Every structure is written in C-alpha cells, then in structure tokens.
Amino acid sequence: MKCTNKAKYLIVCIFILISSVLTGCEKSKPYSMEYDLSSPVSAYRFTGTDKGDRASFFAEDLCVITDSVSNNTMIDTSQSEAVLLCDLNNHQVLYNKNGTEQLNPASLTKVMTAIIALKYGNLDDILTASSNVTIQESGASLVGISPGDTMTLDQALHALLIASGNDAAVMIAEYISGSVDQFVELMNTEALALGATNCHFMNPHGLTQDAHYVTAYDMYLIFNEAIKYDEFIQIISSNEYTGVYHDALGEPKELTLKSTNYFINGNHSVPGGVVVIGGKTGTTSAAGNCLVLLSKDSYGNPYISVILKCTQRDYLYDEMYDLISTVNQS
C-alpha cells in the first residue's frame, strides 16, 4: 500500500515537472509595440529591465527623439519652426525643436523623389519630357526642360538636386511610374517603409498642395536613406554642373546648373572644423525657408541637420551655422 502511494506521488511529481518545462518556453515576455505603419509614432525605443530580455526593434540603427534630449540654449533657432540635429554614428538626437510637427517641406520633397529614382531607375536611361513639365506656377524653380526634350536620368537628377528643377521632378516621376499620380503613391509607400509615418506627399517637387507635409524627424529618416547612395552624395556636394541634352528634333541643348545651397556655393561661411558635404534647399511662401544637410565634424563623424519653415533665407543659414557648429562639442 505504501509502495503504491509512493508510486502515485512520484508520477504526480514527474507530471508537474514536465508541465513546468513545457510551459516555461511560453513565459518569455512578449512586446506588443510592433512597428505599425498606421501608428502616429515614427519609431520605437524599448528599454528592457531584465538582462537578455531585449527586443530587436525597427529603430535600432536610427536616431530617436526622446525626452532626454537637452538642447543647447546658446543656439538661437527663434526664426525657425522646426529644427533637428542628429549624430549618425552614435544614433543620438542632439537638438530637437518641434521635430514631429507636420510642415510643408517645399523642395526638400525632391530628396524622396531622388531616392525612388536611384532605387528603381538606371542612370544611363533616356528620359523624354511630356507636356507636364510646363509648370506655370509663379516662382516655380525650373531648369528649362521643354516637351519632347530628352536627357539621361543622371542629368535629370543633377537638375533635380543642384538647381531644384520642378520640371526635372515631373520628368523623373513619369519615367519611373508612368504618371505623377502613380509616382506619388510610390513616394508614400517608400516613405512608410522607412518609418516616416508622419509625412505625406502629393507631388514629386514640393510645390504647395493640400495634404503635402513632412516633419523634421521624417526628413531625417528620408535623408538618411538617400545618403546611402553614392550618386546622391556626389550630386548634393556639387556646386556646378554642365551637360548637353537634346530637344524634340535631336538638337543639342546646354544644361548649366548652379547649387542653391549657400554652404556649397560659397554665399555663407562654414563653421571651423566642420565640413558641409551637401544637402537640399527648399523655399515657398507656405513652407518658408528649409534646409537639410549632411555635415562632418573634425574627426569625420557624420551628422544630419534639418531646419523647416525659417522666416528668412539669411536667418536660415545663420541658424544652421550655429546648429552645426556644435558638432565638435558633442
């Protein structure tokens, strides 16, 4: 009788042990904050309290805005609506002012256009301009492309990024997707894939349009993707470009471009110990004056800086100067 009871006790103990082993693998703490395209939050940061209990998250190699950002109070950004400075090597936001506010980006839009062109296009392909390159809006930046003109994608990208040609943006959009509308859909899809969930595009050039906006942080995400392409960096660092394309009859036309970036064309000085690699400018009455830059400190470490909706062009470059001058202090 005693042996029977011991056997029963042993069986019960073995059953409990097996059950605990089988269910133990289900006790790992799940994370519910998966990357969600519909979320208003662009990126997530997880902090694990248990050793080894750490999620692999979307923004692991990105700068993320947190409450711990302590802005340098000596920097005057009073004339700009949104300002951001990101340390790419250390994945840190060094300065943040309204980084998640949705604002009109003007021609900073063209960075997204360039990404898609470089991702899906061939630099040697020949593009043909449709009648849609004829943009009548007052003040629109154009490089003089006419319907029927042909040029390579490489030439169109130089026109897009150096001289900020809106006509070049339309030409690229129709080459990639067949129509501007389909290209815009691709722009928004690609932006979401980068985690830029707080922006929305309505055109490939940035002329003012309802529901066309970015945030400074999303602009960082987009620009951070663009600088992965060597051709992009080569173009944005160029002060001038000349080339030859052709009209509808095959006659040559000269393409002469000059950078709109004051740090590149020499119209504004650069802080000592800082190298401005290049960037993209943007200006409309709705967007104000905008600029996104890639710079390096005296040790060659890279930084992305963004200013949106500055009241005047001179203030834009003065405030950007003050912002990037701090990289050697970080």
SULRA-V796393 format. One record per helix or strand of 3 or more residues. SS is the DSSP state (H for helix, E for strand). FROM is the first residue (numbers start at 1). TO is the last residue. If there is no record, write none. Layout:
[[SS/FROM/TO] [SS/FROM/TO]]
This chain:
[[H/2/24] [E/80/87] [E/92/97] [H/106/120] [E/126/128] [H/131/133] [E/150/152] [H/153/161] [H/166/177] [H/180/193] [H/216/226] [H/230/236] [E/240/246] [E/252/258] [H/262/265] [E/275/284] [E/288/296] [E/302/310] [H/313/329]]
